[in-house]
Amino acid sequence: MKNFADALVRAIAEKNNPTVMGLDPRLEYIPEHIIEKANLNFDDPETSTAQAILMFNKELIDAVQDIVPAIKPQFAYYEMYGIEGLRALKATIDYAKSKGMLVIADAKRNDIGTTATAYAAGIIGQTTIIDGSTHEMIGADAVTVNGYLGIDGIKPFTDVCRESGKGIFALVRTSNPSAVDLQDLELSDGRKVYEAMAQKVEEWGVDCIGDEGFSSVGAVVGATWPEQAVAIRKLMPHAMILVPGYGAQGAGPDQAVASFTEDGRGSIVNASRSLMCAWMKRDDLAPEDFAKATRDEAINMKNKLNAALKDRKYV
Amino acid sequence: MKNFADALVRAIAEKNNPTVMGLDPRLEYIPEHIIEKANLNFDDPETSTAQAILMFNKELIDAVQDIVPAIKPQFAYYEMYGIEGLRALKATIDYAKSKGMLVIADAKRNDIGTTATAYAAGIIGQTTIIDGSTHEMIGADAVTVNGYLGIDGIKPFTDVCRESGKGIFALVRTSNPSAVDLQDLELSDGRKVYEAMAQKVEEWGVDCIGDEGFSSVGAVVGATWPEQAVAIRKLMPHAMILVPGYGAQGAGPDQAVASFTEDGRGSIVNASRSLMCAWMKRDDLAPEDFAKATRDEAINMKNKLNAALKDRKYV
């Protein structure tokens, strides 16, 4: 990949769908028949747990791979299941890539200098091991990061972005209610903290702008704050924006498209629970057809987002 | 453990040493004889890599376990070596605990709601798996976190702190030069962003104060900013403070003790490279005796910190 932002913008255009499927698997989201199958086929419960997650993820990927451009696995839900959980994460990522989907690792990593270099190597880069060979450990196309430590913590990631065509999304304005605790504090120059962060992200990304006009150094801007999203887009005209908060977290399509550029590009909206758990709301489908519910909801979401982009409520 | 802050303050007092040994293993820090042994004993290079790290860590732990109260493994350096690297992380943590040391997981995790709950479960809590059994996946005593998302992202961790006697350290003022990028921005009320964060941390920790007077909701405050550390301690009279930046990052003992309370308690100073790589500066020792160099440097650091505490330069 030459430039992550180009690849993402083009994949969105090709599928006419600015959606990323969040894969945040909790065991209670997985239909019983998969749980039973996993329990039957593996001797130890840790492996069964991870295999249930992997079977669930794979069927979801199969169901949407032709209509959704990317997945976003949230690392916490794999790390909580230990070593086997991380195997399921890696296998999920490999599977999605084999189906032509882009992979955004939602890991929100942050540290300084050599430590940030190690995180970047592990998630979007390569690691040299004891025999001198280099390996992709996670092999994601992009990763979410937290910029509280400033450029020292970001540069090791942007180096990989520039050299290997990878991407990052730095937290600017998160979708949760207590985003206000820190991000909304007013600075002495009249800006809010999140506006200062937005300007930093635009600045960090100048060397990673692709042919489509967007930078591989992107930002996370929650759908739950649409007026702010409009303002943030003006501060970051080049950033790719990852938009959480749609669906289960409360934002609708009008809110979710607030950060898109005037020509309807440059952002991608995440849905996790509303896609993964769509089957729970479908009395007309057998649990074995859970992935059809996800596909139907993905089509529904795509249509709603595209309609909202035609008739923008927040500009 | 009833209260992490009590356990840490008492372990520091017992060993008369406010030092935590950072374990951030890079292959180039490991003496050649260990690399060779690992290469000889394991067939695949990923396992050899992880086993070399583990052998190195174990010898360092053996060398200091009676004089250093805690270790701080930095997750990035294990994650970069993939699944086998994470096995080495878990084995390192288990080994340190078996030797009576406390374990601070340096992972700087951050997310919202159920995701933060998943991170907390994986690192300092327990996870329920497919057969209903619960497991400690990492089993650390405390974890570093990033509070940019506000209380939504912190409460799932403080719940575990309160219920299971665990601890967190939230980033307030990091040790790196570009800490200034965001953390030093001035707010309209005259405070700096890091001061606002410090006040949040004190507030988040009120329910986790132990018998020794310190909260298990602690903070990270770099040794490289001693004047600010003095001011931050006043804003967070109860927080346990984890102090990075000593040694290789440039701060000396006088700087490192700036955040300690008047009676010389409540903070713990990290050293990673200066302890792990002490052997590289010792022409008088065979590489096989690398751990003795670490022990000597740990004693040296302990004496310097205690001397600096007797004659405070920053108050």
Chai-1 contact restraints between the chains, C-beta under 6 A:
chainA,res_idxA,chainB,res_idxB,connection_type,confidence,min_distance_angstrom,max_distance_angstrom,comment,restraint_id
A,P45,B,I129,contact,1.0,0.0,6.0,A-B,restraint_1
A,P45,B,I130,contact,1.0,0.0,6.0,A-B,restraint_2
A,P45,B,D131,contact,1.0,0.0,6.0,A-B,restraint_3
A,S48,B,I130,contact,1.0,0.0,6.0,A-B,restraint_4
A,T49,B,I129,contact,1.0,0.0,6.0,A-B,restraint_5
A,T49,B,I130,contact,1.0,0.0,6.0,A-B,restraint_6
A,Q74,B,T115,contact,1.0,0.0,6.0,A-B,restraint_7
A,A76,B,T115,contact,1.0,0.0,6.0,A-B,restraint_8
A,A76,B,A118,contact,1.0,0.0,6.0,A-B,restraint_9
A,A76,B,Y119,contact,1.0,0.0,6.0,A-B,restraint_10
A,Y77,B,A118,contact,1.0,0.0,6.0,A-B,restraint_11
A,E79,B,G122,contact,1.0,0.0,6.0,A-B,restraint_12
A,M80,B,A118,contact,1.0,0.0,6.0,A-B,restraint_13
A,M80,B,A121,contact,1.0,0.0,6.0,A-B,restraint_14
A,M80,B,G122,contact,1.0,0.0,6.0,A-B,restraint_15
A,M80,B,T127,contact,1.0,0.0,6.0,A-B,restraint_16
A,G82,B,M137,contact,1.0,0.0,6.0,A-B,restraint_17
A,I83,B,L86,contact,1.0,0.0,6.0,A-B,restraint_18
A,L86,B,I83,contact,1.0,0.0,6.0,A-B,restraint_19
A,K108,B,N110,contact,1.0,0.0,6.0,A-B,restraint_20
A,K108,B,D111,contact,1.0,0.0,6.0,A-B,restraint_21
A,N110,B,K108,contact,1.0,0.0,6.0,A-B,restraint_22
A,N110,B,N146,contact,1.0,0.0,6.0,A-B,restraint_23
A,D111,B,K108,contact,1.0,0.0,6.0,A-B,restraint_24
A,I112,B,N176,contact,1.0,0.0,6.0,A-B,restraint_25
A,T115,B,Q74,contact,1.0,0.0,6.0,A-B,restraint_26
A,T115,B,A76,contact,1.0,0.0,6.0,A-B,restraint_27
A,A118,B,A76,contact,1.0,0.0,6.0,A-B,restraint_28
A,A118,B,Y77,contact,1.0,0.0,6.0,A-B,restraint_29
A,A118,B,M80,contact,1.0,0.0,6.0,A-B,restraint_30
A,Y119,B,A76,contact,1.0,0.0,6.0,A-B,restraint_31
A,A121,B,M80,contact,1.0,0.0,6.0,A-B,restraint_32
A,G122,B,E79,contact,1.0,0.0,6.0,A-B,restraint_33
A,G122,B,M80,contact,1.0,0.0,6.0,A-B,restraint_34
A,T127,B,M80,contact,1.0,0.0,6.0,A-B,restraint_35
A,I129,B,P45,contact,1.0,0.0,6.0,A-B,restraint_36
A,I129,B,T49,contact,1.0,0.0,6.0,A-B,restraint_37
A,I130,B,P45,contact,1.0,0.0,6.0,A-B,restraint_38
A,I130,B,S48,contact,1.0,0.0,6.0,A-B,restraint_39
A,I130,B,T49,contact,1.0,0.0,6.0,A-B,restraint_40
A,D131,B,P45,contact,1.0,0.0,6.0,A-B,restraint_41
A,M137,B,G82,contact,1.0,0.0,6.0,A-B,restraint_42
A,N146,B,N110,contact,1.0,0.0,6.0,A-B,restraint_43
A,N146,B,N146,contact,1.0,0.0,6.0,A-B,restraint_44
A,N146,B,Y148,contact,1.0,0.0,6.0,A-B,restraint_45
A,Y148,B,N146,contact,1.0,0.0,6.0,A-B,restraint_46
A,Y148,B,Y148,contact,1.0,0.0,6.0,A-B,restraint_47
A,Y148,B,L182,contact,1.0,0.0,6.0,A-B,restraint_48
A,L149,B,T174,contact,1.0,0.0,6.0,A-B,restraint_49
A,G150,B,S178,contact,1.0,0.0,6.0,A-B,restraint_50
A,G150,B,A179,contact,1.0,0.0,6.0,A-B,restraint_51
A,G150,B,D181,contact,1.0,0.0,6.0,A-B,restraint_52
A,G150,B,L182,contact,1.0,0.0,6.0,A-B,restraint_53
A,I151,B,S178,contact,1.0,0.0,6.0,A-B,restraint_54
A,I151,B,D181,contact,1.0,0.0,6.0,A-B,restraint_55
A,D152,B,N176,contact,1.0,0.0,6.0,A-B,restraint_56
A,D152,B,S178,contact,1.0,0.0,6.0,A-B,restraint_57
A,T174,B,L149,contact,1.0,0.0,6.0,A-B,restraint_58
A,N176,B,I112,contact,1.0,0.0,6.0,A-B,restraint_59
A,N176,B,D152,contact,1.0,0.0,6.0,A-B,restraint_60
A,S178,B,G150,contact,1.0,0.0,6.0,A-B,restraint_61
A,S178,B,I151,contact,1.0,0.0,6.0,A-B,restraint_62
A,S178,B,D152,contact,1.0,0.0,6.0,A-B,restraint_63
A,D181,B,G150,contact,1.0,0.0,6.0,A-B,restraint_64
A,D181,B,I151,contact,1.0,0.0,6.0,A-B,restraint_65
A,L182,B,Y148,contact,1.0,0.0,6.0,A-B,restraint_66
A,L182,B,G150,contact,1.0,0.0,6.0,A-B,restraint_67
A,L185,B,L187,contact,1.0,0.0,6.0,A-B,restraint_68
A,L185,B,A196,contact,1.0,0.0,6.0,A-B,restraint_69
A,E186,B,S188,contact,1.0,0.0,6.0,A-B,restraint_70
A,L187,B,L185,contact,1.0,0.0,6.0,A-B,restraint_71
A,L187,B,L187,contact,1.0,0.0,6.0,A-B,restraint_72
A,S188,B,E186,contact,1.0,0.0,6.0,A-B,restraint_73
A,S188,B,S188,contact,1.0,0.0,6.0,A-B,restraint_74
A,A196,B,L185,contact,1.0,0.0,6.0,A-B,restraint_75
